[in-house]
Amino acid sequence: MITKKWIYCPICRNKTRTKIRKDTELINYPLFCPKCKQESLINVRQQQITVIEPDAKTQSR
């Protein structure tokens, strides 16, 4: 069975709504945290998460 893992917010360290598997690859993925309302750009390869822009703000209108 393929293991799944939650992606945690790089700012507040809480769980986001996104899960990844071992074979998941994400490039420039905009990860949104529902708790702190922040957005971060991340890369994922072999369940290794790399933060590109931790301080990216969500757009308000």
PDB file with SEQRES, HELIX, SHEET and CRYST1 records, atoms N, CA, C and O in Angstrom:
SEQRES   1 A   61  MET ILE THR LYS LYS TRP ILE TYR CYS PRO ILE CYS ARG          
SEQRES   2 A   61  ASN LYS THR ARG THR LYS ILE ARG LYS ASP THR GLU LEU          
SEQRES   3 A   61  ILE ASN TYR PRO LEU PHE CYS PRO LYS CYS LYS GLN GLU          
SEQRES   4 A   61  SER LEU ILE ASN VAL ARG GLN GLN GLN ILE THR VAL ILE          
SEQRES   5 A   61  GLU PRO ASP ALA LYS THR GLN SER ARG                          
SHEET    1 AA1 2 LYS A   4  TYR A   8  0                                        
SHEET    2 AA1 2 LYS A  15  ARG A  21 -1                                        
SHEET    1 AA2 3 GLU A  25  PHE A  32  0                                        
SHEET    2 AA2 3 GLU A  39  ARG A  45 -1                                        
SHEET    3 AA2 3 GLN A  48  GLU A  53 -1                                        
CRYST1    1.000    1.000    1.000  90.00  90.00  90.00 P 1           1          
ATOM      1  N   MET A   1       0.843  -1.189   0.000  1.00  0.00           N  
ATOM      2  CA  MET A   1       0.000   0.000   0.000  1.00  0.00           C  
ATOM      3  C   MET A   1       0.882   1.244   0.000  1.00  0.00           C  
ATOM      4  O   MET A   1       1.901   1.301   0.688  1.00  0.00           O  
ATOM      5  N   ILE A   2       0.479   2.223  -0.771  1.00  0.00           N  
ATOM      6  CA  ILE A   2       1.230   3.473  -0.860  1.00  0.00           C  
ATOM      7  C   ILE A   2       0.889   4.335   0.348  1.00  0.00           C  
ATOM      8  O   ILE A   2      -0.282   4.549   0.660  1.00  0.00           O  
ATOM      9  N   THR A   3       1.923   4.828   1.024  1.00  0.00           N  
ATOM     10  CA  THR A   3       1.687   5.661   2.200  1.00  0.00           C  
ATOM     11  C   THR A   3       1.306   7.078   1.774  1.00  0.00           C  
ATOM     12  O   THR A   3       1.814   7.606   0.785  1.00  0.00           O  
ATOM     13  N   LYS A   4       0.410   7.670   2.538  1.00  0.00           N  
ATOM     14  CA  LYS A   4      -0.028   9.040   2.301  1.00  0.00           C  
ATOM     15  C   LYS A   4       0.380   9.879   3.500  1.00  0.00           C  
ATOM     16  O   LYS A   4       0.477   9.384   4.623  1.00  0.00           O  
ATOM     17  N   LYS A   5       0.614  11.142   3.244  1.00  0.00           N  
ATOM     18  CA  LYS A   5       1.087  12.024   4.297  1.00  0.00           C  
ATOM     19  C   LYS A   5       0.466  13.404   4.092  1.00  0.00           C  
ATOM     20  O   LYS A   5       0.325  13.870   2.961  1.00  0.00           O  
ATOM     21  N   TRP A   6       0.099  14.049   5.193  1.00  0.00           N  
ATOM     22  CA  TRP A   6      -0.451  15.403   5.130  1.00  0.00           C  
ATOM     23  C   TRP A   6       0.673  16.394   4.871  1.00  0.00           C  
ATOM     24  O   TRP A   6       1.806  16.192   5.306  1.00  0.00           O  
ATOM     25  N   ILE A   7       0.349  17.457   4.164  1.00  0.00           N  
ATOM     26  CA  ILE A   7       1.286  18.572   4.012  1.00  0.00           C  
ATOM     27  C   ILE A   7       0.961  19.567   5.116  1.00  0.00           C  
ATOM     28  O   ILE A   7      -0.198  19.935   5.307  1.00  0.00           O  
ATOM     29  N   TYR A   8       1.984  19.999   5.839  1.00  0.00           N  
ATOM     30  CA  TYR A   8       1.809  20.973   6.915  1.00  0.00           C  
ATOM     31  C   TYR A   8       2.200  22.362   6.430  1.00  0.00           C  
ATOM     32  O   TYR A   8       3.090  22.512   5.593  1.00  0.00           O  
ATOM     33  N   CYS A   9       1.537  23.358   6.957  1.00  0.00           N  
ATOM     34  CA  CYS A   9       1.817  24.747   6.605  1.00  0.00           C  
ATOM     35  C   CYS A   9       3.222  25.115   7.078  1.00  0.00           C  
ATOM     36  O   CYS A   9       3.556  24.867   8.236  1.00  0.00           O  
ATOM     37  N   PRO A  10       4.055  25.700   6.212  1.00  0.00           N  
ATOM     38  CA  PRO A  10       5.404  26.085   6.632  1.00  0.00           C  
ATOM     39  C   PRO A  10       5.421  27.307   7.555  1.00  0.00           C  
ATOM     40  O   PRO A  10       6.451  27.600   8.163  1.00  0.00           O  
ATOM     41  N   ILE A  11       4.310  28.013   7.666  1.00  0.00           N  
ATOM     42  CA  ILE A  11       4.252  29.212   8.501  1.00  0.00           C  
ATOM     43  C   ILE A  11       3.758  28.889   9.908  1.00  0.00           C  
ATOM     44  O   ILE A  11       4.425  29.216  10.890  1.00  0.00           O  
ATOM     45  N   CYS A  12       2.578  28.240  10.012  1.00  0.00           N  
ATOM     46  CA  CYS A  12       2.001  27.974  11.335  1.00  0.00           C  
ATOM     47  C   CYS A  12       2.112  26.506  11.763  1.00  0.00           C  
ATOM     48  O   CYS A  12       1.751  26.167  12.890  1.00  0.00           O  
ATOM     49  N   ARG A  13       2.600  25.644  10.889  1.00  0.00           N  
ATOM     50  CA  ARG A  13       2.822  24.207  11.181  1.00  0.00           C  
ATOM     51  C   ARG A  13       1.547  23.409  11.422  1.00  0.00           C  
ATOM     52  O   ARG A  13       1.603  22.355  12.056  1.00  0.00           O  
ATOM     53  N   ASN A  14       0.405  23.875  10.939  1.00  0.00           N  
ATOM     54  CA  ASN A  14      -0.842  23.116  11.041  1.00  0.00           C  
ATOM     55  C   ASN A  14      -1.092  22.348   9.753  1.00  0.00           C  
ATOM     56  O   ASN A  14      -0.517  22.650   8.707  1.00  0.00           O  
ATOM     57  N   LYS A  15      -1.965  21.345   9.851  1.00  0.00           N  
ATOM     58  CA  LYS A  15      -2.298  20.533   8.686  1.00  0.00           C  
ATOM     59  C   LYS A  15      -3.075  21.346   7.670  1.00  0.00           C  
ATOM     60  O   LYS A  15      -3.960  22.123   8.028  1.00  0.00           O  
ATOM     61  N   THR A  16      -2.742  21.165   6.407  1.00  0.00           N  
ATOM     62  CA  THR A  16      -3.531  21.765   5.332  1.00  0.00           C  
ATOM     63  C   THR A  16      -4.504  20.711   4.819  1.00  0.00           C  
ATOM     64  O   THR A  16      -4.594  19.622   5.385  1.00  0.00           O  
ATOM     65  N   ARG A  17      -5.219  21.022   3.774  1.00  0.00           N  
ATOM     66  CA  ARG A  17      -6.202  20.075   3.226  1.00  0.00           C  
ATOM     67  C   ARG A  17      -5.618  19.200   2.128  1.00  0.00           C  
ATOM     68  O   ARG A  17      -6.363  18.554   1.391  1.00  0.00           O  
ATOM     69  N   THR A  18      -4.312  19.170   2.011  1.00  0.00           N  
ATOM     70  CA  THR A  18      -3.654  18.453   0.924  1.00  0.00           C  
ATOM     71  C   THR A  18      -2.884  17.255   1.453  1.00  0.00           C  
ATOM     72  O   THR A  18      -2.149  17.359   2.435  1.00  0.00           O  
ATOM     73  N   LYS A  19      -3.061  16.123   0.796  1.00  0.00           N  
ATOM     74  CA  LYS A  19      -2.296  14.920   1.112  1.00  0.00           C  
ATOM     75  C   LYS A  19      -1.408  14.582  -0.074  1.00  0.00           C  
ATOM     76  O   LYS A  19      -1.760  14.859  -1.220  1.00  0.00           O  
ATOM     77  N   ILE A  20      -0.254  13.981   0.203  1.00  0.00           N  
ATOM     78  CA  ILE A  20       0.634  13.547  -0.868  1.00  0.00           C  
ATOM     79  C   ILE A  20       0.972  12.075  -0.682  1.00  0.00           C  
ATOM     80  O   ILE A  20       0.998  11.564   0.438  1.00  0.00           O  
ATOM     81  N   ARG A  21       1.231  11.404  -1.798  1.00  0.00           N  
ATOM     82  CA  ARG A  21       1.686  10.024  -1.765  1.00  0.00           C  
ATOM     83  C   ARG A  21       3.175  10.006  -2.065  1.00  0.00           C  
ATOM     84  O   ARG A  21       3.765  11.040  -2.380  1.00  0.00           O  
ATOM     85  N   LYS A  22       3.777   8.837  -1.967  1.00  0.00           N  
ATOM     86  CA  LYS A  22       5.211   8.731  -2.194  1.00  0.00           C  
ATOM     87  C   LYS A  22       5.588   9.082  -3.631  1.00  0.00           C  
ATOM     88  O   LYS A  22       6.676   9.605  -3.871  1.00  0.00           O  
ATOM     89  N   ASP A  23       4.706   8.804  -4.584  1.00  0.00           N  
ATOM     90  CA  ASP A  23       5.013   9.075  -5.988  1.00  0.00           C  
ATOM     91  C   ASP A  23       4.503  10.437  -6.469  1.00  0.00           C  
ATOM     92  O   ASP A  23       4.485  10.691  -7.674  1.00  0.00           O  
ATOM     93  N   THR A  24       4.091  11.314  -5.555  1.00  0.00           N  
ATOM     94  CA  THR A  24       3.588  12.644  -5.916  1.00  0.00           C  
ATOM     95  C   THR A  24       4.749  13.596  -6.182  1.00  0.00           C  
ATOM     96  O   THR A  24       5.714  13.645  -5.419  1.00  0.00           O  
ATOM     97  N   GLU A  25       4.642  14.351  -7.276  1.00  0.00           N  
ATOM     98  CA  GLU A  25       5.610  15.405  -7.573  1.00  0.00           C  
ATOM     99  C   GLU A  25       4.841  16.686  -7.857  1.00  0.00           C  
ATOM    100  O   GLU A  25       3.968  16.715  -8.724  1.00  0.00           O  
ATOM    101  N   LEU A  26       5.163  17.732  -7.131  1.00  0.00           N  
ATOM    102  CA  LEU A  26       4.536  19.039  -7.321  1.00  0.00           C  
ATOM    103  C   LEU A  26       5.632  20.061  -7.581  1.00  0.00           C  
ATOM    104  O   LEU A  26       6.668  20.054  -6.915  1.00  0.00           O  
ATOM    105  N   ILE A  27       5.403  20.934  -8.544  1.00  0.00           N  
ATOM    106  CA  ILE A  27       6.362  22.000  -8.851  1.00  0.00           C  
ATOM    107  C   ILE A  27       5.602  23.320  -8.818  1.00  0.00           C  
ATOM    108  O   ILE A  27       4.589  23.481  -9.500  1.00  0.00           O  
ATOM    109  N   ASN A  28       6.095  24.254  -8.026  1.00  0.00           N  
ATOM    110  CA  ASN A  28       5.468  25.573  -7.861  1.00  0.00           C  
ATOM    111  C   ASN A  28       3.998  25.449  -7.472  1.00  0.00           C  
ATOM    112  O   ASN A  28       3.129  26.076  -8.077  1.00  0.00           O  
ATOM    113  N   TYR A  29       3.735  24.640  -6.463  1.00  0.00           N  
ATOM    114  CA  TYR A  29       2.365  24.404  -6.000  1.00  0.00           C  
ATOM    115  C   TYR A  29       1.978  25.476  -4.979  1.00  0.00           C  
ATOM    116  O   TYR A  29       2.675  25.642  -3.978  1.00  0.00           O  
ATOM    117  N   PRO A  30       0.875  26.210  -5.210  1.00  0.00           N  
ATOM    118  CA  PRO A  30       0.437  27.226  -4.244  1.00  0.00           C  
ATOM    119  C   PRO A  30      -0.334  26.578  -3.089  1.00  0.00           C  
ATOM    120  O   PRO A  30      -1.522  26.284  -3.219  1.00  0.00           O  
ATOM    121  N   LEU A  31       0.333  26.362  -1.987  1.00  0.00           N  
ATOM    122  CA  LEU A  31      -0.265  25.714  -0.821  1.00  0.00           C  
ATOM    123  C   LEU A  31      -0.958  26.768   0.036  1.00  0.00           C  
ATOM    124  O   LEU A  31      -0.325  27.726   0.480  1.00  0.00           O  
ATOM    125  N   PHE A  32      -2.263  26.590   0.270  1.00  0.00           N  
ATOM    126  CA  PHE A  32      -3.037  27.530   1.076  1.00  0.00           C  
ATOM    127  C   PHE A  32      -3.339  26.904   2.427  1.00  0.00           C  
ATOM    128  O   PHE A  32      -3.757  25.749   2.500  1.00  0.00           O  
ATOM    129  N   CYS A  33      -3.130  27.662   3.495  1.00  0.00           N  
ATOM    130  CA  CYS A  33      -3.432  27.199   4.844  1.00  0.00           C  
ATOM    131  C   CYS A  33      -4.763  27.810   5.284  1.00  0.00           C  
ATOM    132  O   CYS A  33      -4.894  29.033   5.317  1.00  0.00           O  
ATOM    133  N   PRO A  34      -5.761  26.969   5.626  1.00  0.00           N  
ATOM    134  CA  PRO A  34      -7.054  27.520   6.041  1.00  0.00           C  
ATOM    135  C   PRO A  34      -7.032  28.175   7.415  1.00  0.00           C  
ATOM    136  O   PRO A  34      -7.916  28.969   7.736  1.00  0.00           O  
ATOM    137  N   LYS A  35      -6.035  27.853   8.229  1.00  0.00           N  
ATOM    138  CA  LYS A  35      -5.991  28.430   9.573  1.00  0.00           C  
ATOM    139  C   LYS A  35      -5.362  29.824   9.575  1.00  0.00           C  
ATOM    140  O   LYS A  35      -5.962  30.770  10.084  1.00  0.00           O  
ATOM    141  N   CYS A  36      -4.168  29.957   9.014  1.00  0.00           N  
ATOM    142  CA  CYS A  36      -3.501  31.268   9.047  1.00  0.00           C  
ATOM    143  C   CYS A  36      -3.786  32.100   7.795  1.00  0.00           C  
ATOM    144  O   CYS A  36      -3.345  33.246   7.705  1.00  0.00           O  
ATOM    145  N   LYS A  37      -4.521  31.537   6.827  1.00  0.00           N  
ATOM    146  CA  LYS A  37      -4.936  32.238   5.607  1.00  0.00           C  
ATOM    147  C   LYS A  37      -3.754  32.745   4.786  1.00  0.00           C  
ATOM    148  O   LYS A  37      -3.851  33.778   4.123  1.00  0.00           O  
ATOM    149  N   GLN A  38      -2.644  32.020   4.831  1.00  0.00           N  
ATOM    150  CA  GLN A  38      -1.460  32.386   4.062  1.00  0.00           C  
ATOM    151  C   GLN A  38      -1.269  31.397   2.918  1.00  0.00           C  
ATOM    152  O   GLN A  38      -1.726  30.256   2.986  1.00  0.00           O  
ATOM    153  N   GLU A  39      -0.600  31.841   1.886  1.00  0.00           N  
ATOM    154  CA  GLU A  39      -0.309  30.993   0.745  1.00  0.00           C  
ATOM    155  C   GLU A  39       1.202  30.907   0.578  1.00  0.00           C  
ATOM    156  O   GLU A  39       1.900  31.916   0.679  1.00  0.00           O  
ATOM    157  N   SER A  40       1.705  29.701   0.324  1.00  0.00           N  
ATOM    158  CA  SER A  40       3.136  29.483   0.141  1.00  0.00           C  
ATOM    159  C   SER A  40       3.356  28.660  -1.110  1.00  0.00           C  
ATOM    160  O   SER A  40       2.570  27.763  -1.417  1.00  0.00           O  
ATOM    161  N   LEU A  41       4.409  28.957  -1.825  1.00  0.00           N  
ATOM    162  CA  LEU A  41       4.776  28.144  -2.981  1.00  0.00           C  
ATOM    163  C   LEU A  41       5.712  27.040  -2.518  1.00  0.00           C  
ATOM    164  O   LEU A  41       6.695  27.299  -1.823  1.00  0.00           O  
ATOM    165  N   ILE A  42       5.398  25.793  -2.911  1.00  0.00           N  
ATOM    166  CA  ILE A  42       6.225  24.664  -2.494  1.00  0.00           C  
ATOM    167  C   ILE A  42       6.524  23.759  -3.682  1.00  0.00           C  
ATOM    168  O   ILE A  42       5.821  23.779  -4.693  1.00  0.00           O  
ATOM    169  N   ASN A  43       7.574  22.970  -3.538  1.00  0.00           N  
ATOM    170  CA  ASN A  43       7.897  21.873  -4.441  1.00  0.00           C  
ATOM    171  C   ASN A  43       7.882  20.602  -3.618  1.00  0.00           C  
ATOM    172  O   ASN A  43       8.305  20.607  -2.462  1.00  0.00           O  
ATOM    173  N   VAL A  44       7.396  19.505  -4.203  1.00  0.00           N  
ATOM    174  CA  VAL A  44       7.378  18.214  -3.517  1.00  0.00           C  
ATOM    175  C   VAL A  44       7.940  17.167  -4.466  1.00  0.00           C  
ATOM    176  O   VAL A  44       7.515  17.062  -5.617  1.00  0.00           O  
ATOM    177  N   ARG A  45       8.900  16.395  -3.971  1.00  0.00           N  
ATOM    178  CA  ARG A  45       9.449  15.267  -4.715  1.00  0.00           C  
ATOM    179  C   ARG A  45       9.806  14.176  -3.717  1.00  0.00           C  
ATOM    180  O   ARG A  45      10.586  14.416  -2.795  1.00  0.00           O  
ATOM    181  N   GLN A  46       9.247  12.985  -3.884  1.00  0.00           N  
ATOM    182  CA  GLN A  46       9.464  11.830  -3.006  1.00  0.00           C  
ATOM    183  C   GLN A  46       9.155  12.173  -1.551  1.00  0.00           C  
ATOM    184  O   GLN A  46       9.942  11.860  -0.658  1.00  0.00           O  
ATOM    185  N   GLN A  47       8.034  12.800  -1.316  1.00  0.00           N  
ATOM    186  CA  GLN A  47       7.544  13.244  -0.005  1.00  0.00           C  
ATOM    187  C   GLN A  47       8.505  14.198   0.703  1.00  0.00           C  
ATOM    188  O   GLN A  47       8.442  14.345   1.924  1.00  0.00           O  
ATOM    189  N   GLN A  48       9.384  14.840  -0.041  1.00  0.00           N  
ATOM    190  CA  GLN A  48      10.284  15.855   0.502  1.00  0.00           C  
ATOM    191  C   GLN A  48       9.758  17.216   0.059  1.00  0.00           C  
ATOM    192  O   GLN A  48       9.665  17.489  -1.137  1.00  0.00           O  
ATOM    193  N   ILE A  49       9.415  18.065   1.022  1.00  0.00           N  
ATOM    194  CA  ILE A  49       8.797  19.356   0.727  1.00  0.00           C  
ATOM    195  C   ILE A  49       9.842  20.461   0.814  1.00  0.00           C  
ATOM    196  O   ILE A  49      10.577  20.557   1.797  1.00  0.00           O  
ATOM    197  N   THR A  50       9.901  21.298  -0.224  1.00  0.00           N  
ATOM    198  CA  THR A  50      10.803  22.439  -0.260  1.00  0.00           C  
ATOM    199  C   THR A  50       9.970  23.704  -0.429  1.00  0.00           C  
ATOM    200  O   THR A  50       9.146  23.791  -1.339  1.00  0.00           O  
ATOM    201  N   VAL A  51      10.184  24.678   0.441  1.00  0.00           N  
ATOM    202  CA  VAL A  51       9.431  25.933   0.384  1.00  0.00           C  
ATOM    203  C   VAL A  51      10.172  26.906  -0.521  1.00  0.00           C  
ATOM    204  O   VAL A  51      11.368  27.142  -0.350  1.00  0.00           O  
ATOM    205  N   ILE A  52       9.445  27.473  -1.490  1.00  0.00           N  
ATOM    206  CA  ILE A  52      10.041  28.449  -2.404  1.00  0.00           C  
ATOM    207  C   ILE A  52       9.800  29.864  -1.888  1.00  0.00           C  
ATOM    208  O   ILE A  52      10.738  30.648  -1.749  1.00  0.00           O  
ATOM    209  N   GLU A  53       8.535  30.187  -1.604  1.00  0.00           N  
ATOM    210  CA  GLU A  53       8.162  31.514  -1.099  1.00  0.00           C  
ATOM    211  C   GLU A  53       7.306  31.358   0.148  1.00  0.00           C  
ATOM    212  O   GLU A  53       6.093  31.189   0.028  1.00  0.00           O  
ATOM    213  N   PRO A  54       7.886  31.409   1.334  1.00  0.00           N  
ATOM    214  CA  PRO A  54       7.072  31.246   2.533  1.00  0.00           C  
ATOM    215  C   PRO A  54       6.213  32.456   2.863  1.00  0.00           C  
ATOM    216  O   PRO A  54       5.234  32.327   3.598  1.00  0.00           O  
ATOM    217  N   ASP A  55       6.552  33.626   2.341  1.00  0.00           N  
ATOM    218  CA  ASP A  55       5.838  34.844   2.714  1.00  0.00           C  
ATOM    219  C   ASP A  55       4.875  35.326   1.641  1.00  0.00           C  
ATOM    220  O   ASP A  55       4.496  36.498   1.649  1.00  0.00           O  
ATOM    221  N   ALA A  56       4.473  34.478   0.732  1.00  0.00           N  
ATOM    222  CA  ALA A  56       3.530  34.897  -0.301  1.00  0.00           C  
ATOM    223  C   ALA A  56       2.169  35.173   0.336  1.00  0.00           C  
ATOM    224  O   ALA A  56       1.622  34.319   1.034  1.00  0.00           O  
ATOM    225  N   LYS A  57       1.634  36.345   0.100  1.00  0.00           N  
ATOM    226  CA  LYS A  57       0.353  36.745   0.695  1.00  0.00           C  
ATOM    227  C   LYS A  57      -0.795  36.419  -0.253  1.00  0.00           C  
ATOM    228  O   LYS A  57      -0.621  36.411  -1.471  1.00  0.00           O  
ATOM    229  N   THR A  58      -1.951  36.155   0.307  1.00  0.00           N  
ATOM    230  CA  THR A  58      -3.138  35.968  -0.517  1.00  0.00           C  
ATOM    231  C   THR A  58      -3.637  37.332  -0.961  1.00  0.00           C  
ATOM    232  O   THR A  58      -3.456  38.326  -0.257  1.00  0.00           O  
ATOM    233  N   GLN A  59      -4.257  37.377  -2.117  1.00  0.00           N  
ATOM    234  CA  GLN A  59      -4.745  38.644  -2.637  1.00  0.00           C  
ATOM    235  C   GLN A  59      -6.085  38.979  -2.008  1.00  0.00           C  
ATOM    236  O   GLN A  59      -6.981  38.138  -1.944  1.00  0.00           O  
ATOM    237  N   SER A  60      -6.212  40.201  -1.551  1.00  0.00           N  
ATOM    238  CA  SER A  60      -7.495  40.653  -1.015  1.00  0.00           C  
ATOM    239  C   SER A  60      -8.089  41.675  -1.977  1.00  0.00           C  
ATOM    240  O   SER A  60      -7.368  42.440  -2.618  1.00  0.00           O  
ATOM    241  N   ARG A  61      -9.384  41.673  -2.065  1.00  0.00           N  
ATOM    242  CA  ARG A  61     -10.047  42.574  -3.025  1.00  0.00           C  
ATOM    243  C   ARG A  61     -10.780  43.664  -2.320  1.00  0.00           C  
ATOM    244  O   ARG A  61     -11.394  44.513  -2.967  1.00  0.00           O  
TER     245      ARG A  61                                                      
END                                                                             
